[in-house]
Structures are given as C-alpha cells and as structure tokens.
Amino acid sequence: MRAVVYEGQGRISVREVERPRLAHPADAIVRVTMAGICGTDLHAIAGHFEGMVPGSVIGHEFVGDIVEVGAGVTTLKVGDHVMASDFTACGHCHQCARGDHWQCGERSFFGTGAAFGEPLAGSQAEYVRVPFADSTLHRVPKSCSDEAAILVGDNLATGWAAVERAGVAPGDVVAVIGGGAVGQLTSLSAQAAGAGAVVLIEPSLPRRQFAAAHGAIAASPDDAWAAIEELTDGEGADVVIEAVGAGKVFSGAFDLVRRRGRIVSVGAHPSPEWPIPLANCFTRELTISFAIGDSIRLRPQLLRMISTGILDPTVVIDKRVNFDTIVAAYDDLKAQKNMKTVLVL
C-alpha cells in the first residue's frame, strides 16, 4: 500500500509499505478515505519525537471504512464509515472510566514514534491498524462531513479542551496565541462557549485576516497588549491560551493575563524543560494548566454542536491534496502558506 513515511530528520516520501494486519482481537483495519496533516506531524518529521525511525508511517488524523475487525470488537462492523481519535485508549481502565482517555496506560498515538506510548503506524496511508477500535473509532453521523470528522478527531477536540480546561465563562476576554488550525479552532470554541471577546495573536497577516473574518479581534504579537489593554481597562485577559507549542511563546502569556487569571498551554511541547516565573505566578495568583484534546470523550458534544451549526470547524481547511502532491503540501504547511491540509484518497 502507499503511505507517507519518515525518511530521516526533515525528510518524508511516499512509498509502498506492507499493509497492516490485525494484531489483537480488539483491533480493526480501516481503509483510509481522508487523512489530515497537523502541526504535530511537523514535529515528527523534524525528529523531535523519540522512536521515529526511517520507514515510520506518519499521520494521526483520519476517516475511513472498516475492512476487518478482530473477534473482540463488539460495537463496530465491516463496512462502517468511521472517524478516529488521534490516539488509542483501552476504554475500560480507571482513567478511561473517568473520561481521562489520554492518561490510559495502554495509550498509543498514531504516527509519532514512541513519544506518547508504544509506536503505532500512522494514518497517512491507504490502510491503518486501529487498536481498541470500540473506543478509538466512532461512526461518522450523517450530519457530519468527513472534513468535520477529521477535525473532531484532533484539532477541534484540542481547541475545545483548552477552552474547557480554562473554564471560559460568558463575557470572559480570551487571548489565543497562535493562528494555526488549532489556534483558530480554539478561537471559535471560545466564542461558542460565550467569551465576550477573543483576541487572536499571530504574526502572519493572512492568518490574522482569517481570524478577524471569523469573529476574533486579530493582533500581531507587537500589538497584542494594546488590544487587550483596551478591552480590559488595563487589567489583562481573563484567559490566555497558548496554541503554538514553544516555550518562548508560552512565556509571553504571562505578560497578557490579569491577576488571578488563567493560562492554558495546548500546543505540543517537545522541549523537556521550561523555566517558570515562579515569583510572578505566586504574587499574581496565576493558574497554569495544560490540555490535550480527547476526542473519545468530547466527540459526542462536538458532533452535536456541528450538527446544530454552533461550530463549523471545516472553515480552516484550505487545501486538499493526493499522494502525488502531499510532500509539497508539507513544505507549504511549514512555510505557513496553508492553514489546514487534508489528504484525499
């Protein structure tokens, strides 16, 4: 089968690899019909994740049709058209029972080496093996397009998880740092949650223009404080959400948040350490937290919001490619020429 594979630091290719097989009774094999390219994939091909070896299939966002199921799969069948979480979870441990699927001891993350669990081949391929299919997969409802389903599996779930973790309340002033797909969907999620104003901070003019066209107040990093100061009479934002995944960017959140405000980081951080401004946090009584999207827990809620028109995540998709053009699409994403690209098979 064809797949997008990691060839070494900064290099990918499309080549033939062995088709996956069932390895456990809880597995399913899915024929991929659409896959997404994510900023996390850029970390993977840059070599930031442990266990990425040449030949590793990348990608963790996908929709497709089930072609095989293991004997232990009970809620799905061959022929079902399904969406997927970007990671797997067993569905029955203590963590899963609490809805903390990311903390499952048997979690694996598609296409990211050993960074977040046992290595698992990615989804930018014609077929993908899905462990714990009953919890990892979900039938795509008729009210949800495949493009929306791709985003529920990761980017939208991530944006909503940040808003949820921050406790965004009606009327809050929310600052979102980063105008990529996750940042834009975080902005839309905050608006859907009732934020009084969302300031999206992004150096790219096209991305700022996109944010402004979709309900946010857009600001460059240099102008961010002026926008927030005007909205809050100099107090600072109630909530600042960092959606880039860089320590330096995360540090900038402390200059934007009010006293006793909340800071949430939802970007994927490859750096092992980050210096916390401890005295600043103590004196100002700041709340700092981190969030990772959990599509398994959030997708019923997100699918209802999509079906009723409260959220339309597909607005961030601005490029559709095939295997012949996907390598160039990665270069474009790295250069920020596109916001969200999907691979259509």
One Martini backbone bead per residue (centre of mass of N, CA, C, O) as a GRO file, in nm:
protein
  345
    1MET     BB    1   0.102   0.032   0.012
    2ARG     BB    2   0.050   0.362   0.048
    3ALA     BB    3   0.279   0.605   0.207
    4VAL     BB    4   0.383   0.824   0.458
    5VAL     BB    5   0.732   0.867   0.526
    6TYR     BB    6   1.003   0.854   0.727
    7GLU     BB    7   1.361   0.938   0.629
    8GLY     BB    8   1.440   1.167   0.819
    9GLN     BB    9   1.542   1.457   0.908
   10GLY     BB   10   1.308   1.644   0.720
   11ARG     BB   11   1.204   1.366   0.575
   12ILE     BB   12   0.987   1.259   0.306
   13SER     BB   13   0.770   0.999   0.161
   14VAL     BB   14   0.629   0.803  -0.105
   15ARG     BB   15   0.550   0.456  -0.035
   16GLU     BB   16   0.579   0.125  -0.017
   17VAL     BB   17   0.398  -0.079   0.216
   18GLU     BB   18   0.284  -0.273   0.446
   19ARG     BB   19   0.001  -0.408   0.523
   20PRO     BB   20  -0.196  -0.421   0.775
   21ARG     BB   21  -0.266  -0.623   1.066
   22LEU     BB   22  -0.404  -0.806   1.283
   23ALA     BB   23  -0.300  -0.822   1.652
   24HIS     BB   24  -0.588  -0.798   1.793
   25PRO     BB   25  -0.915  -0.843   1.888
   26ALA     BB   26  -0.951  -0.505   1.913
   27ASP     BB   27  -0.906  -0.468   1.622
   28ALA     BB   28  -0.881  -0.260   1.324
   29ILE     BB   29  -0.929  -0.209   0.973
   30VAL     BB   30  -0.866   0.088   0.778
   31ARG     BB   31  -0.982   0.256   0.504
   32VAL     BB   32  -0.857   0.536   0.385
   33THR     BB   33  -1.016   0.856   0.273
   34MET     BB   34  -0.898   1.055   0.503
   35ALA     BB   35  -0.634   1.292   0.583
   36GLY     BB   36  -0.434   1.474   0.806
   37ILE     BB   37  -0.245   1.770   0.859
   38CYS     BB   38  -0.019   1.847   1.124
   39GLY     BB   39   0.188   2.010   1.337
   40THR     BB   40   0.286   1.746   1.472
   41ASP     BB   41   0.413   1.631   1.211
   42LEU     BB   42   0.647   1.832   1.207
   43HIS     BB   43   0.781   1.718   1.457
   44ALA     BB   44   0.825   1.433   1.349
   45ILE     BB   45   1.004   1.513   1.091
   46ALA     BB   46   1.219   1.673   1.279
   47GLY     BB   47   1.288   1.464   1.528
   48HIS     BB   48   1.138   1.519   1.823
   49PHE     BB   49   1.068   1.209   1.838
   50GLU     BB   50   1.075   0.925   1.979
   51GLY     BB   51   1.103   0.653   1.744
   52MET     BB   52   1.176   0.785   1.474
   53VAL     BB   53   1.204   0.588   1.195
   54PRO     BB   54   1.283   0.483   0.913
   55GLY     BB   55   0.952   0.409   0.773
   56SER     BB   56   0.759   0.570   0.924
   57VAL     BB   57   0.432   0.624   0.962
   58ILE     BB   58   0.237   0.904   0.927
   59GLY     BB   59  -0.018   1.023   1.114
   60HIS     BB   60  -0.354   1.105   1.309
   61GLU     BB   61  -0.575   1.175   1.085
   62PHE     BB   62  -0.903   1.006   1.025
   63VAL     BB   63  -1.100   0.854   0.763
   64GLY     BB   64  -1.317   0.554   0.715
   65ASP     BB   65  -1.326   0.200   0.634
   66ILE     BB   66  -1.413  -0.098   0.745
   67VAL     BB   67  -1.247  -0.427   0.669
   68GLU     BB   68  -1.163  -0.518   0.970
   69VAL     BB   69  -1.221  -0.740   1.256
   70GLY     BB   70  -1.200  -0.840   1.560
   71ALA     BB   71  -1.337  -1.057   1.792
   72GLY     BB   72  -1.352  -0.806   2.019
   73VAL     BB   73  -1.543  -0.649   1.845
   74THR     BB   74  -1.879  -0.500   1.926
   75THR     BB   75  -1.970  -0.198   1.779
   76LEU     BB   76  -1.841  -0.290   1.507
   77LYS     BB   77  -1.818  -0.308   1.138
   78VAL     BB   78  -1.806  -0.398   0.839
   79GLY     BB   79  -1.851  -0.081   0.657
   80ASP     BB   80  -1.795   0.128   0.846
   81HIS     BB   81  -1.802   0.476   0.889
   82VAL     BB   82  -1.512   0.640   1.028
   83MET     BB   83  -1.376   0.789   1.306
   84ALA     BB   84  -1.085   0.930   1.486
   85SER     BB   85  -0.869   0.925   1.711
   86ASP     BB   86  -0.527   1.014   1.761
   87PHE     BB   87  -0.574   0.803   1.992
   88THR     BB   88  -0.552   0.540   2.213
   89ALA     BB   89  -0.793   0.344   2.416
   90CYS     BB   90  -0.933   0.095   2.606
   91GLY     BB   91  -1.214   0.188   2.786
   92HIS     BB   92  -1.172   0.031   3.108
   93CYS     BB   93  -1.015   0.189   3.285
   94HIS     BB   94  -0.992   0.426   3.520
   95GLN     BB   95  -0.931   0.658   3.326
   96CYS     BB   96  -1.155   0.603   3.120
   97ALA     BB   97  -1.394   0.614   3.326
   98ARG     BB   98  -1.325   0.935   3.373
   99GLY     BB   99  -1.229   1.052   3.077
  100ASP     BB  100  -0.895   0.991   3.073
  101HIS     BB  101  -0.766   0.873   2.797
  102TRP     BB  102  -0.473   0.989   2.783
  103GLN     BB  103  -0.402   0.821   3.066
  104CYS     BB  104  -0.378   0.562   2.944
  105GLY     BB  105  -0.164   0.285   2.970
  106GLU     BB  106  -0.244   0.201   2.643
  107ARG     BB  107  -0.146   0.430   2.492
  108SER     BB  108  -0.151   0.555   2.151
  109PHE     BB  109   0.013   0.737   1.881
  110PHE     BB  110  -0.018   0.820   1.576
  111GLY     BB  111   0.283   0.877   1.404
  112THR     BB  112   0.506   0.930   1.684
  113GLY     BB  113   0.627   0.694   1.783
  114ALA     BB  114   0.741   0.696   2.139
  115ALA     BB  115   0.626   0.965   2.275
  116PHE     BB  116   0.302   0.833   2.352
  117GLY     BB  117   0.400   0.535   2.333
  118GLU     BB  118   0.355   0.290   2.152
  119PRO     BB  119   0.426   0.227   1.851
  120LEU     BB  120   0.228   0.366   1.567
  121ALA     BB  121   0.105   0.362   1.283
  122GLY     BB  122  -0.003   0.571   1.057
  123SER     BB  123  -0.266   0.751   0.840
  124GLN     BB  124  -0.086   0.818   0.578
  125ALA     BB  125  -0.273   0.582   0.429
  126GLU     BB  126  -0.462   0.325   0.302
  127TYR     BB  127  -0.395   0.181   0.582
  128VAL     BB  128  -0.508   0.108   0.930
  129ARG     BB  129  -0.433   0.027   1.254
  130VAL     BB  130  -0.680  -0.019   1.531
  131PRO     BB  131  -0.677   0.000   1.844
  132PHE     BB  132  -0.942  -0.011   2.028
  133ALA     BB  133  -1.194   0.040   1.837
  134ASP     BB  134  -1.444   0.099   2.022
  135SER     BB  135  -1.301   0.377   2.126
  136THR     BB  136  -1.140   0.512   1.883
  137LEU     BB  137  -1.398   0.475   1.727
  138HIS     BB  138  -1.656   0.639   1.508
  139ARG     BB  139  -1.930   0.700   1.369
  140VAL     BB  140  -2.036   0.882   1.103
  141PRO     BB  141  -2.256   1.107   1.087
  142LYS     BB  142  -2.476   1.252   0.865
  143SER     BB  143  -2.421   1.553   0.999
  144CYS     BB  144  -2.114   1.477   0.914
  145SER     BB  145  -1.840   1.548   0.771
  146ASP     BB  146  -1.529   1.443   0.700
  147GLU     BB  147  -1.386   1.711   0.766
  148ALA     BB  148  -1.506   1.739   1.047
  149ALA     BB  149  -1.412   1.464   1.159
  150ILE     BB  150  -1.111   1.517   1.145
  151LEU     BB  151  -1.124   1.758   1.357
  152VAL     BB  152  -1.245   1.604   1.598
  153GLY     BB  153  -0.991   1.407   1.631
  154ASP     BB  154  -0.821   1.692   1.715
  155ASN     BB  155  -0.825   2.012   1.675
  156LEU     BB  156  -1.104   2.061   1.809
  157ALA     BB  157  -1.054   1.905   2.068
  158THR     BB  158  -0.820   2.087   2.153
  159GLY     BB  159  -0.964   2.360   2.163
  160TRP     BB  160  -1.187   2.272   2.363
  161ALA     BB  161  -1.002   2.175   2.594
  162ALA     BB  162  -0.887   2.456   2.655
  163VAL     BB  163  -1.154   2.594   2.727
  164GLU     BB  164  -1.233   2.399   2.948
  165ARG     BB  165  -0.978   2.426   3.129
  166ALA     BB  166  -1.017   2.749   3.159
  167GLY     BB  167  -1.317   2.826   3.216
  168VAL     BB  168  -1.491   2.961   3.015
  169ALA     BB  169  -1.689   3.250   3.038
  170PRO     BB  170  -1.921   3.460   3.008
  171GLY     BB  171  -1.733   3.754   2.898
  172ASP     BB  172  -1.466   3.673   2.849
  173VAL     BB  173  -1.127   3.741   2.799
  174VAL     BB  174  -0.955   3.600   2.518
  175ALA     BB  175  -0.633   3.470   2.452
  176VAL     BB  176  -0.475   3.366   2.142
  177ILE     BB  177  -0.180   3.189   2.070
  178GLY     BB  178  -0.214   3.131   1.754
  179GLY     BB  179  -0.311   3.079   1.386
  180GLY     BB  180  -0.368   2.805   1.348
  181ALA     BB  181  -0.584   2.558   1.354
  182VAL     BB  182  -0.599   2.544   1.663
  183GLY     BB  183  -0.630   2.847   1.722
  184GLN     BB  184  -0.889   2.892   1.554
  185LEU     BB  185  -1.058   2.671   1.709
  186THR     BB  186  -1.028   2.805   1.981
  187SER     BB  187  -1.174   3.062   1.909
  188LEU     BB  188  -1.445   2.931   1.829
  189SER     BB  189  -1.488   2.792   2.103
  190ALA     BB  190  -1.495   3.045   2.281
  191GLN     BB  191  -1.737   3.169   2.140
  192ALA     BB  192  -1.933   2.927   2.196
  193ALA     BB  193  -1.884   2.970   2.522
  194GLY     BB  194  -1.914   3.312   2.554
  195ALA     BB  195  -1.714   3.503   2.488
  196GLY     BB  196  -1.670   3.842   2.471
  197ALA     BB  197  -1.360   3.809   2.372
  198VAL     BB  198  -1.122   3.745   2.099
  199VAL     BB  199  -0.767   3.734   2.092
  200LEU     BB  200  -0.566   3.692   1.810
  201ILE     BB  201  -0.221   3.589   1.799
  202GLU     BB  202  -0.036   3.680   1.495
  203PRO     BB  203   0.211   3.732   1.250
  204SER     BB  204   0.021   3.650   1.025
  205LEU     BB  205  -0.182   3.814   0.817
  206PRO     BB  206  -0.373   3.596   0.697
  207ARG     BB  207  -0.446   3.481   0.980
  208ARG     BB  208  -0.566   3.740   1.090
  209GLN     BB  209  -0.784   3.770   0.874
  210PHE     BB  210  -0.928   3.511   0.939
  211ALA     BB  211  -0.999   3.571   1.233
  212ALA     BB  212  -1.165   3.830   1.174
  213ALA     BB  213  -1.375   3.673   0.985
  214HIS     BB  214  -1.424   3.474   1.271
  215GLY     BB  215  -1.471   3.687   1.542
  216ALA     BB  216  -1.201   3.811   1.593
  217ILE     BB  217  -0.931   3.980   1.740
  218ALA     BB  218  -0.662   4.091   1.565
  219ALA     BB  219  -0.304   4.037   1.645
  220SER     BB  220  -0.004   4.119   1.688
  221PRO     BB  221   0.245   4.079   1.906
  222ASP     BB  222   0.294   4.396   1.931
  223ASP     BB  223  -0.042   4.453   1.970
  224ALA     BB  224  -0.171   4.283   2.199
  225TRP     BB  225  -0.180   4.462   2.455
  226ALA     BB  226  -0.348   4.694   2.341
  227ALA     BB  227  -0.604   4.525   2.292
  228ILE     BB  228  -0.639   4.423   2.586
  229GLU     BB  229  -0.634   4.692   2.736
  230GLU     BB  230  -0.891   4.808   2.608
  231LEU     BB  231  -1.089   4.574   2.701
  232THR     BB  232  -0.967   4.583   3.034
  233ASP     BB  233  -0.842   4.842   3.156
  234GLY     BB  234  -0.545   4.695   3.205
  235GLU     BB  235  -0.579   4.399   3.337
  236GLY     BB  236  -0.631   4.168   3.141
  237ALA     BB  237  -0.676   3.859   3.065
  238ASP     BB  238  -0.853   3.594   3.180
  239VAL     BB  239  -0.744   3.432   2.922
  240VAL     BB  240  -0.463   3.224   2.813
  241ILE     BB  241  -0.386   3.062   2.497
  242GLU     BB  242  -0.146   2.828   2.399
  243ALA     BB  243  -0.104   2.725   2.028
  244VAL     BB  244   0.213   2.622   1.957
  245GLY     BB  245   0.470   2.487   2.127
  246ALA     BB  246   0.648   2.720   2.287
  247GLY     BB  247   0.823   2.851   2.540
  248LYS     BB  248   0.845   3.148   2.452
  249VAL     BB  249   0.542   3.184   2.399
  250PHE     BB  250   0.440   3.103   2.676
  251SER     BB  251   0.581   3.336   2.831
  252GLY     BB  252   0.398   3.565   2.699
  253ALA     BB  253   0.134   3.514   2.867
  254PHE     BB  254   0.221   3.679   3.135
  255ASP     BB  255   0.173   3.969   2.985
  256LEU     BB  256  -0.167   3.920   2.939
  257VAL     BB  257  -0.258   3.851   3.220
  258ARG     BB  258  -0.434   3.863   3.488
  259ARG     BB  259  -0.505   3.866   3.792
  260ARG     BB  260  -0.607   3.550   3.854
  261GLY     BB  261  -0.553   3.408   3.604
  262ARG     BB  262  -0.552   3.202   3.299
  263ILE     BB  263  -0.329   2.942   3.180
  264VAL     BB  264  -0.307   2.767   2.860
  265SER     BB  265  -0.156   2.478   2.722
  266VAL     BB  266  -0.194   2.318   2.374
  267GLY     BB  267   0.072   2.271   2.279
  268ALA     BB  268   0.327   2.082   2.145
  269HIS     BB  269   0.594   1.983   2.362
  270PRO     BB  270   0.936   1.890   2.313
  271SER     BB  271   1.040   2.019   2.555
  272PRO     BB  272   1.151   1.922   2.878
  273GLU     BB  273   1.187   2.235   2.955
  274TRP     BB  274   1.076   2.521   3.174
  275PRO     BB  275   1.087   2.845   3.297
  276ILE     BB  276   0.932   2.949   3.576
  277PRO     BB  277   0.767   3.239   3.706
  278LEU     BB  278   0.722   3.205   4.023
  279ALA     BB  279   0.678   3.481   4.166
  280ASN     BB  280   0.466   3.582   3.969
  281CYS     BB  281   0.258   3.357   4.017
  282PHE     BB  282   0.222   3.402   4.320
  283THR     BB  283   0.151   3.705   4.341
  284ARG     BB  284  -0.089   3.670   4.105
  285GLU     BB  285  -0.241   3.398   4.116
  286LEU     BB  286  -0.185   3.184   3.902
  287THR     BB  287  -0.315   2.971   3.645
  288ILE     BB  288  -0.163   2.663   3.534
  289SER     BB  289  -0.216   2.475   3.229
  290PHE     BB  290  -0.300   2.170   3.054
  291ALA     BB  291  -0.394   2.044   2.719
  292ILE     BB  292  -0.563   1.758   2.568
  293GLY     BB  293  -0.718   1.618   2.329
  294ASP     BB  294  -1.044   1.427   2.365
  295SER     BB  295  -1.234   1.271   2.145
  296ILE     BB  296  -1.372   1.044   2.299
  297ARG     BB  297  -1.515   1.243   2.500
  298LEU     BB  298  -1.602   1.499   2.298
  299ARG     BB  299  -1.762   1.411   2.035
  300PRO     BB  300  -2.059   1.426   2.113
  301GLN     BB  301  -2.057   1.734   2.164
  302LEU     BB  302  -1.931   1.828   1.892
  303LEU     BB  303  -2.141   1.697   1.702
  304ARG     BB  304  -2.379   1.866   1.802
  305MET     BB  305  -2.260   2.145   1.723
  306ILE     BB  306  -2.240   2.079   1.423
  307SER     BB  307  -2.541   1.994   1.363
  308THR     BB  308  -2.647   2.295   1.474
  309GLY     BB  309  -2.415   2.526   1.388
  310ILE     BB  310  -2.218   2.633   1.614
  311LEU     BB  311  -1.996   2.462   1.453
  312ASP     BB  312  -1.733   2.514   1.187
  313PRO     BB  313  -1.431   2.364   1.126
  314THR     BB  314  -1.387   2.368   0.801
  315VAL     BB  315  -1.272   2.663   0.757
  316VAL     BB  316  -0.955   2.571   0.782
  317ILE     BB  317  -0.975   2.434   0.511
  318ASP     BB  318  -0.735   2.503   0.220
  319LYS     BB  319  -0.639   2.197   0.140
  320ARG     BB  320  -0.621   1.943  -0.127
  321VAL     BB  321  -0.472   1.618  -0.155
  322ASN     BB  322  -0.239   1.385  -0.275
  323PHE     BB  323   0.024   1.176  -0.304
  324ASP     BB  324   0.165   1.358  -0.530
  325THR     BB  325   0.135   1.643  -0.328
  326ILE     BB  326   0.219   1.610  -0.017
  327VAL     BB  327   0.512   1.702   0.008
  328ALA     BB  328   0.457   1.996  -0.077
  329ALA     BB  329   0.247   2.049   0.149
  330TYR     BB  330   0.450   2.044   0.380
  331ASP     BB  331   0.610   2.289   0.289
  332ASP     BB  332   0.369   2.486   0.306
  333LEU     BB  333   0.310   2.450   0.606
  334LYS     BB  334   0.587   2.537   0.711
  335ALA     BB  335   0.543   2.825   0.547
  336GLN     BB  336   0.236   2.916   0.591
  337LYS     BB  337   0.045   2.879   0.323
  338ASN     BB  338  -0.124   2.695   0.512
  339MET     BB  339  -0.350   2.566   0.752
  340LYS     BB  340  -0.528   2.312   0.620
  341THR     BB  341  -0.462   1.974   0.530
  342VAL     BB  342  -0.588   1.721   0.304
  343LEU     BB  343  -0.602   1.376   0.236
  344VAL     BB  344  -0.721   1.229  -0.065
  345LEU     BB  345  -0.819   0.883  -0.160
   0.00000   0.00000   0.00000
